[in-house]
Structure formats: structure tokens, C-alpha cells
Amino acid sequence: MKKLTLFISLLSIMMLAACGSTNNNENTNGNNDEVPSMVEVEIKVPETLEPNEEVKIEALVTQGEENVDDAHEVKFEVWKQGQEADHEMLEAMNDGSGIYSITKTFEEEGFYYVVAHTTARDMHVMPRVELTVGNPEPSEKEEEHDHEEEGHNHDHETHEKTDHDDHHSHESSLNMTLKPTDAVKANQETTLSTEIKQEDAALTDATVRFEIWREDSEKHEFVDAKEVSEGVYEAKATMKETGLHYVQIHVEKDELHEHQQEEIEVE
């Protein structure tokens, strides 16, 4: 009888331990609902840059302590101060260990900007660095810096609409409008439509995407749009929550890369 009682007691303890382990696993899994860490991008360039020399430009993409090897897209936008209308967009290669890179030859000395347009894990990050190639006159940098502050301020990390958006769009004569087809309601599919014109002519055969996120949310959704008529692009999307949402229109064609941010109130 004593042996039977001891056996039952041991069995009860084992069952309690198993239940505790299950609860711990459930609690651990519940942590998946937490907001993920932000994707961060660090642009790495050589310390010295000379004209007509090929250099490697890298972007290290991380999320928390993890290197991001599965970024959806990494592109480097490069332009020279004083030549803001002439932007070059270069697609990066995935070198592994979170490194994405391009090789680039700067033909002229001067001051340049490099923006790493990075889309990874439902987030879009666009950090910018300034490069000095050769030994340009410092006075040129000061004049162009003032020009940048007036109309070319990139606030990529926060996705806020800045003067850069208006100035850059005006400079290329690119005009885009966002039109939801009906009232936007939570958990109901809606059609987002944008009409894009360049110098009063419809911009056709462009790659257009809508980047959508709720105010104060770190999760961004990207939806590819289709051209339904000349210069008119549409995509279907579903906003799951009510409140203010931001929609950033990304437009690419050849060397053109523009974006414009709009607001939508979801009922």
C-alpha cells in the first residue's frame, strides 16, 4: 500500500511538472505578439574616395542582434551635390551575413549623397550618408549644404513627409494623387488608386508600390500596383484597424525613383 501511495505521488509530481512546462511554452509563444525590433541599416564606405577608382559601398542590415539575410530589396540611390535632378539607382547584391553591396566609380570629385533604400521584414528604411570624392573646394560644400537644408532634407527613418518630397517631385515635374475608390473601413478590402503624371503627361509602364502603415505602428505593408489605364495605377489593400494610416507611393522607372506620402483615415 505504501509503495502504491508513493507511486501515485510521484506520478502526480511528474504531471504537474509537465503542465508547468506546457504553460511556460505557451507563455513563450505568446511573446510572438510583441512588436518586432526595428530593422536598422548602416552604410559602409571606404575612408578615402578618389575619382575614377572603383569602390565598394555596403549596407549592413540588422534586426536586433540578428543579421538580416532575407531583405526583400536593397537599392542604393546616388547623386552629386549640384546635380540633384540626376539620380542613379543601383540594385545591391546580397553578400551574406547581412551585407548588401554595390561597386561604383565616381568620375568627378565633389560631394555626393548615398541613400540605401531597404525593404526587409515588412519595414522600409532609407538611411543617407554624404561622401567626399577627391579634394573639392569646401565652399562648394557649404553652398550645396544650404541648398539641401532648404529643399532636400531626407527624413527617411520616420517616414515623415518633408520638404524633400515636395522639392524632389517638383524638380522632376512628377505629380501623383492618391484616391481610395470608396470610404476606407477596417477589415474591408479597398482599392487604392494613384494617377501619376510627369510634365503634364501620363507616366506609363512604371513600377508602383503602396507602402501602408498605421500611425505609431512599426509594421509596414507593401502592395504592388497595376497600371489599369495610362498613368493610373491601382492596388487592393485591407487595413485591419481604425484610425489614421499613412500611404507612401513609391514610383520607379529607369533612373527615376520618387515617393510621396499621403494620409487615409480608416473608419
N, C-alpha and C positions, 0 to 999 in steps of 0.2 A: 504494500500500500504506500509506504514511504517512497519507494522507487517510482511508483506511478505519479505521486504528487510532485516529485522532483522533475519528472519528465514533462508534466503539464506546465510547470512553472518555467522551465527552460524554453518550451515551445512558445509560451506567451511572450517572453522577452524577445525571442527572435522575430515574432510577428510585429511587435512594437517597433523594433529596430528597422524592419523593412518598411513599415508605414512612415517612419521618420525620414528614411532615405527618399521615399517617393515624394513626400511633401517638400523636401529640400530641392529635388529635381524640378518640381512644379514651380517653386519659387524662383529657381534659377531661370527656367524657361520664361517665366513672367517678365524677367528683365529685358526680354527681346522687345517689349513695348517701349522701352526708353528711347529717347531721341538719340540717334547715332551721332558720333563725333563728326565735326566738320571736316570736309576734305580740304587739305592745305597744299599749296604748290609753291615751291621755291625754285626760282630761276637761277641757273648757274652759268657763268660766262668766264672766259679767261681774264686774268688781271690786266693784260695789255692786249690791245687790238690794233692792227696795222692795216692800211688799205691794201687790197689785192692779195690778202692772205686768207686762206680758208680756215674758218674756226668752227668749233663745235659748241652749240648752245643747248643746254639741258634743262629739263624741268623735273624736279623730284616731287612726285605726287604721293602724299601720305594721308592716312586717316587714323588719328590717334597714334599708336605706336606701330601701325602696320603700313608697309609699303603697298601702294595700290598698283597692281599689275594688270588690272582689267578695266582701265579707263575706256569709256566709250569713244572719246575723241580728244586729241590734243593737237592744237594748231598754234603756230607762232605767227603773230602779226608784227611786221617790221616796217618802220618808216623813218625817214630822216627829218630832223627839225628843219622847217622851212619848206618841206615838200609834203605837207600833210595830206594832199589830195592823192598822193602816190603811195598807197599801202600795198605791201606784199604779204600774202597769206601762204604759209608753208606748213604742210602736214608733217607731224613728227613721227619718228619710228619708235617702236616700243623696244627698248634695250634690256628690259627686265629689271627686277629689284626696284620698281617704282620710277625708273628713269626713262624719260621720253626725250628724244633729241633730234636736232637738225644740223646740217652743215651749211654755212653761209659765208659768202665772200662779200665784204663791203668794198665797193670800188672807189669810194671817195672818203676822205677824212671828214669828220664832223661829229655831231651829236645825234644819236639815234634812240628810238624807243622800241622796246620789245614787249609784247603782250602775249602771255601764254593762255590761250583760250582752252580751258579744260572742262570737259564734261565727264563726270565719274560718279557712280553710285547715287543717281538722282540729284546731283548737285552740279552747279556751274560756277566755276571760279576763274577769274581773269586778272591775275596779278601783272604788274608792269614794272619794268626796270629801265633805267637810262644808261646808254653806253656811250663811251667816248672812243672814237676811232682816230688814230693818229694824234696830231697836235693842233687842233683847230684853235682859232682865236677865242679867248674867254669872252670877249664882248659879244660874239655871236650867240653864245650860250645864254647870256643874260637877256638879250633881246628876245630870243625864242622862248626862254623860260617864262617871261612876262606874257607872251602870246599864249602859251599853254595854260597859264593860270586863268586867262580871260575866257578861253573858249575850248580848251582841250583837257579838262580835268577828268581823268578816269576814276570813278569810284566803283570799281568792279566788285570788291568784296561784299558790299552791302546791297548791290543791285539797285541803288537809288538812281533815279533819273537826274542827270546832271546837265550842265551847260554843254558838256562834250557831246551828248546825244543830239541836241538841237543844232550845234555848230557843225558837227560832222555830217549830219543829214543835209543841212543847208548847203554845205560846201560841195557835196556831190549831187545836189538838187534831187535827192531821194525823198519822196513823200509817201508815208504809209498811214492808213487809218484802220482801226480795229472796230469791227461791227459784229457783236453777237446777233444771231438771227432773231432771237426772242429773249424774253426775260430769263435771266440765269437763276436757276433754282438748284438747291443742294440735292445731290443724288439723282439728278436728271440730266440726261445727255443733251448737250447744247452744241451748236455749230458756231465756231469762231471763223470770222471772215475778215480778210485784210485786202485792201486794194493798194497796190504799190506802183508808183509812177516815178520815173526819172526824167527830169527836164520836160515835164508835162506829157511824156509818152509812157505807155504801159510797159512795165518791166516784166518781160516774159522769160520762161524757161529758167527761173531762179530756184534755188533750194531754200525753202522757207520752213521754219520751225517755230512753234509756240512754246515758250518756257513759262510754266504756270506754277505759282506758289501762293499760299495763304499768308496774310500779314503775320509776321513774327514766327513763321514756320521755317525750318531749315530744309525741309524736303521739297525738291523741285521736280516737276514732271515735264517731260519733253514730248511734244506731239508733232509729228511730221504733217505738213500741209500739202494739199494737192492743188494744182492750178486748174480751176474749173472754167475760167474764161481768161481772156487776155489781161494779165496783170492782177487777176483776182485769185486769191489762194484761200482754201478752206480746210478746216480740220474739225473733227468731233472730239469733245472732251467732257468729262464729268467731274464737277467739283463736289467733294464729299461733305464739305462743311459750309455753313453760312458765314457771312462776314466779308470783309474786304480782301480781294485777291489781286495779285499783280500778274500781268501777262506781258512778257517781253518777246517782241517779234524779232527773230534772227533771219537775216536775208544774206544769201551768198550767191554770187555769180561771177565767174572768172576771178579777177583780183578784188572784186567788191565784197566787203563784209560790213554790214550795217546792223544795228539793233536799235529798237525803240521800245520803251516801256509804257504800258497803259494800265489802267485800273478797272476792275469789274467788281460790282457789289453783288454778292450771291445771297439770294433770299432763302 
